C-alpha cells in the first residue's frame, strides 16, 4: 500500500469510527484482567464521549456498545443526567440527539408531536 493510500485508509477508518481501529486500543496493552465489567466500561465511554463533545457517530457508537454490553436505555439516559454537573448542560443537550439515534428514538418526531398538541 502506498504512503498516500495508507493515510487515506487511516482517515477513512477514523471518519467512520471503525470498531476494529478502536478495539486495537490505539496500541495500548493493559496487563491483567480489567477491574470494570464491560457494561460499566461502556457506560463510562458514553459519558466521556458526551463530556468531550464527540461527533454524533462517536456518540452513536458508544451508546450502541453500551446497549450491546447489557446497559438499558434508561441507564444510558441516566448517565447523561449524571454528568450534567461536570460536563455542562450545553454538552449534554448537544449530545442528546446522537445518543437518541443509537437508542432508536427520533427526538425530532417527538418534538413535532408535542408541537401539534
PyMOL CGO cylinders between C-alpha atoms (Angstrom):
from pymol import cmd
from pymol.cgo import CYLINDER

trace = [
    CYLINDER, 0.00, 0.00, 0.00, 1.43, 3.37, -0.94, 0.3, 1, 1, 1, 1, 1, 1,
    CYLINDER, 1.43, 3.37, -0.94, 2.03, 6.06, 1.69, 0.3, 1, 1, 1, 1, 1, 1,
    CYLINDER, 2.03, 6.06, 1.69, -0.89, 8.12, 0.33, 0.3, 1, 1, 1, 1, 1, 1,
    CYLINDER, -0.89, 8.12, 0.33, -3.25, 5.16, 0.33, 0.3, 1, 1, 1, 1, 1, 1,
    CYLINDER, -3.25, 5.16, 0.33, -2.22, 4.27, 3.90, 0.3, 1, 1, 1, 1, 1, 1,
    CYLINDER, -2.22, 4.27, 3.90, -3.04, 7.69, 5.32, 0.3, 1, 1, 1, 1, 1, 1,
    CYLINDER, -3.04, 7.69, 5.32, -6.29, 7.74, 3.33, 0.3, 1, 1, 1, 1, 1, 1,
    CYLINDER, -6.29, 7.74, 3.33, -7.28, 4.35, 4.75, 0.3, 1, 1, 1, 1, 1, 1,
    CYLINDER, -7.28, 4.35, 4.75, -6.48, 5.53, 8.28, 0.3, 1, 1, 1, 1, 1, 1,
    CYLINDER, -6.48, 5.53, 8.28, -8.51, 8.72, 7.87, 0.3, 1, 1, 1, 1, 1, 1,
    CYLINDER, -8.51, 8.72, 7.87, -11.40, 6.83, 6.29, 0.3, 1, 1, 1, 1, 1, 1,
    CYLINDER, -11.40, 6.83, 6.29, -11.45, 4.35, 9.17, 0.3, 1, 1, 1, 1, 1, 1,
    CYLINDER, -11.45, 4.35, 9.17, -11.34, 7.17, 11.71, 0.3, 1, 1, 1, 1, 1, 1,
    CYLINDER, -11.34, 7.17, 11.71, -14.13, 9.07, 9.92, 0.3, 1, 1, 1, 1, 1, 1,
    CYLINDER, -14.13, 9.07, 9.92, -16.47, 6.08, 10.12, 0.3, 1, 1, 1, 1, 1, 1,
    CYLINDER, -16.47, 6.08, 10.12, -15.22, 5.17, 13.59, 0.3, 1, 1, 1, 1, 1, 1,
    CYLINDER, -15.22, 5.17, 13.59, -14.15, 1.69, 12.54, 0.3, 1, 1, 1, 1, 1, 1,
    CYLINDER, -14.15, 1.69, 12.54, -14.57, -0.55, 15.60, 0.3, 1, 1, 1, 1, 1, 1,
    CYLINDER, -14.57, -0.55, 15.60, -11.51, -2.58, 14.60, 0.3, 1, 1, 1, 1, 1, 1,
    CYLINDER, -11.51, -2.58, 14.60, -9.37, 0.51, 14.99, 0.3, 1, 1, 1, 1, 1, 1,
    CYLINDER, -9.37, 0.51, 14.99, -10.92, 1.32, 18.35, 0.3, 1, 1, 1, 1, 1, 1,
    CYLINDER, -10.92, 1.32, 18.35, -10.69, -2.29, 19.53, 0.3, 1, 1, 1, 1, 1, 1,
    CYLINDER, -10.69, -2.29, 19.53, -6.96, -2.20, 18.89, 0.3, 1, 1, 1, 1, 1, 1,
    CYLINDER, -6.96, -2.20, 18.89, -6.79, 0.27, 21.76, 0.3, 1, 1, 1, 1, 1, 1,
    CYLINDER, -6.79, 0.27, 21.76, -4.52, 2.53, 19.76, 0.3, 1, 1, 1, 1, 1, 1,
    CYLINDER, -4.52, 2.53, 19.76, -1.52, 0.43, 20.77, 0.3, 1, 1, 1, 1, 1, 1,
    CYLINDER, -1.52, 0.43, 20.77, -2.27, 0.21, 24.49, 0.3, 1, 1, 1, 1, 1, 1,
    CYLINDER, -2.27, 0.21, 24.49, -1.77, -3.18, 26.11, 0.3, 1, 1, 1, 1, 1, 1,
    CYLINDER, -1.77, -3.18, 26.11, -3.22, -3.31, 29.60, 0.3, 1, 1, 1, 1, 1, 1,
    CYLINDER, -3.22, -3.31, 29.60, -1.85, -6.11, 31.76, 0.3, 1, 1, 1, 1, 1, 1,
    CYLINDER, -1.85, -6.11, 31.76, -4.18, -8.26, 33.79, 0.3, 1, 1, 1, 1, 1, 1,
    CYLINDER, -4.18, -8.26, 33.79, -7.95, -8.56, 33.87, 0.3, 1, 1, 1, 1, 1, 1,
    CYLINDER, -7.95, -8.56, 33.87, -9.97, -5.35, 33.86, 0.3, 1, 1, 1, 1, 1, 1,
    CYLINDER, -9.97, -5.35, 33.86, -11.37, -4.14, 37.18, 0.3, 1, 1, 1, 1, 1, 1,
    CYLINDER, -11.37, -4.14, 37.18, -14.54, -2.85, 35.50, 0.3, 1, 1, 1, 1, 1, 1,
    CYLINDER, -14.54, -2.85, 35.50, -17.13, -5.03, 33.83, 0.3, 1, 1, 1, 1, 1, 1,
    CYLINDER, -17.13, -5.03, 33.83, -17.97, -4.46, 30.16, 0.3, 1, 1, 1, 1, 1, 1,
    CYLINDER, -17.97, -4.46, 30.16, -21.25, -2.64, 30.89, 0.3, 1, 1, 1, 1, 1, 1,
    CYLINDER, -21.25, -2.64, 30.89, -19.65, -0.17, 33.29, 0.3, 1, 1, 1, 1, 1, 1,
    CYLINDER, -19.65, -0.17, 33.29, -16.81, 0.45, 30.85, 0.3, 1, 1, 1, 1, 1, 1,
    CYLINDER, -16.81, 0.45, 30.85, -19.28, 1.06, 28.02, 0.3, 1, 1, 1, 1, 1, 1,
    CYLINDER, -19.28, 1.06, 28.02, -21.35, 3.48, 30.13, 0.3, 1, 1, 1, 1, 1, 1,
    CYLINDER, -21.35, 3.48, 30.13, -18.17, 5.38, 31.01, 0.3, 1, 1, 1, 1, 1, 1,
    CYLINDER, -18.17, 5.38, 31.01, -17.36, 5.58, 27.31, 0.3, 1, 1, 1, 1, 1, 1,
    CYLINDER, -17.36, 5.58, 27.31, -20.78, 7.15, 26.70, 0.3, 1, 1, 1, 1, 1, 1,
    CYLINDER, -20.78, 7.15, 26.70, -20.14, 9.67, 29.47, 0.3, 1, 1, 1, 1, 1, 1,
    CYLINDER, -20.14, 9.67, 29.47, -16.69, 10.61, 28.22, 0.3, 1, 1, 1, 1, 1, 1,
    CYLINDER, -16.69, 10.61, 28.22, -17.87, 10.85, 24.61, 0.3, 1, 1, 1, 1, 1, 1,
    CYLINDER, -17.87, 10.85, 24.61, -20.52, 13.33, 25.69, 0.3, 1, 1, 1, 1, 1, 1,
    CYLINDER, -20.52, 13.33, 25.69, -18.21, 15.24, 28.02, 0.3, 1, 1, 1, 1, 1, 1,
    CYLINDER, -18.21, 15.24, 28.02, -15.54, 15.83, 25.38, 0.3, 1, 1, 1, 1, 1, 1,
    CYLINDER, -15.54, 15.83, 25.38, -18.04, 16.82, 22.69, 0.3, 1, 1, 1, 1, 1, 1,
    CYLINDER, -18.04, 16.82, 22.69, -17.58, 13.82, 20.40, 0.3, 1, 1, 1, 1, 1, 1,
    CYLINDER, -17.58, 13.82, 20.40, -19.19, 13.69, 16.99, 0.3, 1, 1, 1, 1, 1, 1,
    CYLINDER, -19.19, 13.69, 16.99, -22.64, 12.17, 16.52, 0.3, 1, 1, 1, 1, 1, 1,
    CYLINDER, -22.64, 12.17, 16.52, -21.18, 8.99, 15.02, 0.3, 1, 1, 1, 1, 1, 1,
    CYLINDER, -21.18, 8.99, 15.02, -18.95, 8.51, 18.09, 0.3, 1, 1, 1, 1, 1, 1,
    CYLINDER, -18.95, 8.51, 18.09, -21.90, 9.10, 20.41, 0.3, 1, 1, 1, 1, 1, 1,
    CYLINDER, -21.90, 9.10, 20.41, -23.98, 6.58, 18.49, 0.3, 1, 1, 1, 1, 1, 1,
    CYLINDER, -23.98, 6.58, 18.49, -21.14, 4.07, 18.56, 0.3, 1, 1, 1, 1, 1, 1,
    CYLINDER, -21.14, 4.07, 18.56, -20.57, 4.37, 22.30, 0.3, 1, 1, 1, 1, 1, 1,
    CYLINDER, -20.57, 4.37, 22.30, -24.30, 4.16, 23.10, 0.3, 1, 1, 1, 1, 1, 1,
    CYLINDER, -24.30, 4.16, 23.10, -24.71, 1.12, 20.84, 0.3, 1, 1, 1, 1, 1, 1,
    CYLINDER, -24.71, 1.12, 20.84, -21.76, -0.54, 22.56, 0.3, 1, 1, 1, 1, 1, 1,
    CYLINDER, -21.76, -0.54, 22.56, -23.32, 0.16, 25.95, 0.3, 1, 1, 1, 1, 1, 1,
    CYLINDER, -23.32, 0.16, 25.95, -26.54, -1.50, 24.81, 0.3, 1, 1, 1, 1, 1, 1,
    CYLINDER, -26.54, -1.50, 24.81, -24.59, -4.47, 23.48, 0.3, 1, 1, 1, 1, 1, 1,
    CYLINDER, -24.59, -4.47, 23.48, -22.80, -4.75, 26.85, 0.3, 1, 1, 1, 1, 1, 1,
    CYLINDER, -22.80, -4.75, 26.85, -26.14, -5.03, 28.65, 0.3, 1, 1, 1, 1, 1, 1,
    CYLINDER, -26.14, -5.03, 28.65, -26.92, -1.43, 29.59, 0.3, 1, 1, 1, 1, 1, 1,
    CYLINDER, -26.92, -1.43, 29.59, -30.54, -0.40, 29.38, 0.3, 1, 1, 1, 1, 1, 1,
    CYLINDER, -30.54, -0.40, 29.38, -31.78, 2.68, 27.58, 0.3, 1, 1, 1, 1, 1, 1,
    CYLINDER, -31.78, 2.68, 27.58, -32.75, 4.14, 30.96, 0.3, 1, 1, 1, 1, 1, 1,
    CYLINDER, -32.75, 4.14, 30.96, -29.22, 3.59, 32.28, 0.3, 1, 1, 1, 1, 1, 1,
    CYLINDER, -29.22, 3.59, 32.28, -27.75, 5.41, 29.28, 0.3, 1, 1, 1, 1, 1, 1,
    CYLINDER, -27.75, 5.41, 29.28, -30.16, 8.31, 29.78, 0.3, 1, 1, 1, 1, 1, 1,
    CYLINDER, -30.16, 8.31, 29.78, -29.25, 8.39, 33.48, 0.3, 1, 1, 1, 1, 1, 1,
    CYLINDER, -29.25, 8.39, 33.48, -25.56, 8.66, 32.53, 0.3, 1, 1, 1, 1, 1, 1,
    CYLINDER, -25.56, 8.66, 32.53, -26.42, 11.84, 30.63, 0.3, 1, 1, 1, 1, 1, 1,
    CYLINDER, -26.42, 11.84, 30.63, -28.16, 13.28, 33.68, 0.3, 1, 1, 1, 1, 1, 1,
    CYLINDER, -28.16, 13.28, 33.68, -25.34, 12.22, 35.99, 0.3, 1, 1, 1, 1, 1, 1,
    CYLINDER, -25.34, 12.22, 35.99, -22.67, 14.09, 34.04, 0.3, 1, 1, 1, 1, 1, 1,
    CYLINDER, -22.67, 14.09, 34.04, -24.52, 17.41, 33.66, 0.3, 1, 1, 1, 1, 1, 1,
    CYLINDER, -24.52, 17.41, 33.66, -22.75, 18.94, 36.73, 0.3, 1, 1, 1, 1, 1, 1,
    CYLINDER, -22.75, 18.94, 36.73, -19.29, 18.18, 35.31, 0.3, 1, 1, 1, 1, 1, 1,
    CYLINDER, -19.29, 18.18, 35.31, -19.79, 18.19, 31.54, 0.3, 1, 1, 1, 1, 1, 1,
    CYLINDER, -19.79, 18.19, 31.54, -22.26, 21.05, 31.47, 0.3, 1, 1, 1, 1, 1, 1,
    CYLINDER, -22.26, 21.05, 31.47, -25.86, 21.18, 30.35, 0.3, 1, 1, 1, 1, 1, 1,
    CYLINDER, -25.86, 21.18, 30.35, -24.89, 22.50, 26.91, 0.3, 1, 1, 1, 1, 1, 1,
    CYLINDER, -24.89, 22.50, 26.91, -22.69, 19.49, 26.15, 0.3, 1, 1, 1, 1, 1, 1,
    CYLINDER, -22.69, 19.49, 26.15, -25.35, 17.05, 27.27, 0.3, 1, 1, 1, 1, 1, 1,
    CYLINDER, -25.35, 17.05, 27.27, -28.11, 18.81, 25.34, 0.3, 1, 1, 1, 1, 1, 1,
    CYLINDER, -28.11, 18.81, 25.34, -25.92, 18.84, 22.22, 0.3, 1, 1, 1, 1, 1, 1,
    CYLINDER, -25.92, 18.84, 22.22, -25.19, 15.14, 22.60, 0.3, 1, 1, 1, 1, 1, 1,
    CYLINDER, -25.19, 15.14, 22.60, -28.78, 14.04, 23.22, 0.3, 1, 1, 1, 1, 1, 1,
    CYLINDER, -28.78, 14.04, 23.22, -29.77, 13.65, 19.53, 0.3, 1, 1, 1, 1, 1, 1,
    CYLINDER, -29.77, 13.65, 19.53, -26.73, 11.47, 18.77, 0.3, 1, 1, 1, 1, 1, 1,
    CYLINDER, -26.73, 11.47, 18.77, -27.36, 9.25, 21.75, 0.3, 1, 1, 1, 1, 1, 1,
    CYLINDER, -27.36, 9.25, 21.75, -31.09, 9.12, 20.96, 0.3, 1, 1, 1, 1, 1, 1,
    CYLINDER, -31.09, 9.12, 20.96, -30.32, 7.89, 17.44, 0.3, 1, 1, 1, 1, 1, 1,
    CYLINDER, -30.32, 7.89, 17.44, -28.42, 4.94, 18.90, 0.3, 1, 1, 1, 1, 1, 1,
    CYLINDER, -28.42, 4.94, 18.90, -31.38, 4.22, 21.16, 0.3, 1, 1, 1, 1, 1, 1,
    CYLINDER, -31.38, 4.22, 21.16, -33.70, 4.29, 18.12, 0.3, 1, 1, 1, 1, 1, 1,
    CYLINDER, -33.70, 4.29, 18.12, -35.58, 7.30, 19.46, 0.3, 1, 1, 1, 1, 1, 1,
    CYLINDER, -35.58, 7.30, 19.46, -36.49, 10.02, 16.98, 0.3, 1, 1, 1, 1, 1, 1,
    CYLINDER, -36.49, 10.02, 16.98, -36.31, 13.21, 19.03, 0.3, 1, 1, 1, 1, 1, 1,
    CYLINDER, -36.31, 13.21, 19.03, -37.34, 15.45, 16.12, 0.3, 1, 1, 1, 1, 1, 1,
    CYLINDER, -37.34, 15.45, 16.12, -40.53, 13.44, 15.55, 0.3, 1, 1, 1, 1, 1, 1,
    CYLINDER, -40.53, 13.44, 15.55, -41.31, 13.51, 19.26, 0.3, 1, 1, 1, 1, 1, 1,
    CYLINDER, -41.31, 13.51, 19.26, -40.85, 17.27, 19.39, 0.3, 1, 1, 1, 1, 1, 1,
    CYLINDER, -40.85, 17.27, 19.39, -43.09, 17.72, 16.33, 0.3, 1, 1, 1, 1, 1, 1,
    CYLINDER, -43.09, 17.72, 16.33, -45.79, 15.68, 18.06, 0.3, 1, 1, 1, 1, 1, 1,
    CYLINDER, -45.79, 15.68, 18.06, -45.56, 17.96, 21.08, 0.3, 1, 1, 1, 1, 1, 1,
    CYLINDER, -45.56, 17.96, 21.08, -45.86, 20.98, 18.80, 0.3, 1, 1, 1, 1, 1, 1,
    CYLINDER, -45.86, 20.98, 18.80, -49.04, 19.54, 17.30, 0.3, 1, 1, 1, 1, 1, 1,
    CYLINDER, -49.04, 19.54, 17.30, -50.75, 19.33, 20.69, 0.3, 1, 1, 1, 1, 1, 1,
]
cmd.load_cgo(trace, "trace")
